[in-house]
Amino acid sequence: MINQHHPFHIVYPRPWPILTGLSAFSMLTGAAVWISTKRINLIIIGIFTTTICCSQWWRDVSRERSFQGFHSNLVINGLRWGMILFITSEVLFFFSFFWAFFHRRLAPNIELGLLWPPLGIQAINPYQVPLLNTTVLLASGVSVTLRHHELIKKNNSSRKSFLGITVLLGVYFTCLQGWEYWEASYTLRDSRFGATFFLATGFHGFHVFVGTVFLFFSLLRHKINLLSNSHHIGLEAAIWYWHFVDVVWLFLYRFLYWWSY
């Protein structure tokens, strides 16, 4: 920022926004194709290209902050508000799933036998794997919060281990949910109950995966000393996102598991 006389960051032209948007669109289209026809080619291409584009984009952002010094306090404040707006859009995204659930749960139609869950579907016991997953996510929220406080207090002895524990708990949650899906007695095609359950919990699982990757790369940046107690907006955004994932899961557990059992 030596040659400019304002605190803003004028981003250089780059292809990542349009390429990331096209890749994400192909990934979502591929998901729809996979659900309807079982063909996975498009969704694999979409996941691969989205991963590449996002990694390159985030690499540029990290370089601008850590090595080029473009992230002034005003820019960091703008990034915080951007993350707040993104999480708000995610809240509205999951609100649509809960709207669909309550619409079907409170007034099941004749095709469902006026029952919820419908006759012939055995809902997952909420006191087994779902309760364990709830404990895992709550523990991960505690560990990532402790890690944040240790970073602010400049305690170098335990802050990285707390973040590593959070990443491991996120991986464990994903494995448990995959096992739960494998053992479930119903599928996405089993009436509106199966569709509502797997779409809501599946998208939440995808968010857990994204949050785990987010925290993992924050841990890598931490190990090479790219984070400090006063400048860690990337990690701060990851922690906000993780707490959002935790809160959404509490609502999912309360309604889609416990109330539907």
Secondary structure, DSSP 8 states (H G I E B T S, - for coil): -TT-SSS-------SHHHHHHHHHHHHHHHHHHHHHH---HHHHHHHHHHHHHHHHHHHHHHHHHHTS----HHHHHHHHHHHHHHHHHHHHHHHHHHHHHHHHHHS--GGGTT-SS-TT-----TTSHHHHHHHHHHHHHHHHHHHHHHHHTT-TTTHHHHHHHHHHHHHHHHHHHHHHHHH-S--TTSHHHHHHHHHHHHHHHHHHHHHHHHHHHHHHHHHTT---SS--HHHHHHHHHHHHHHHHHHHHIIIIIIIT-
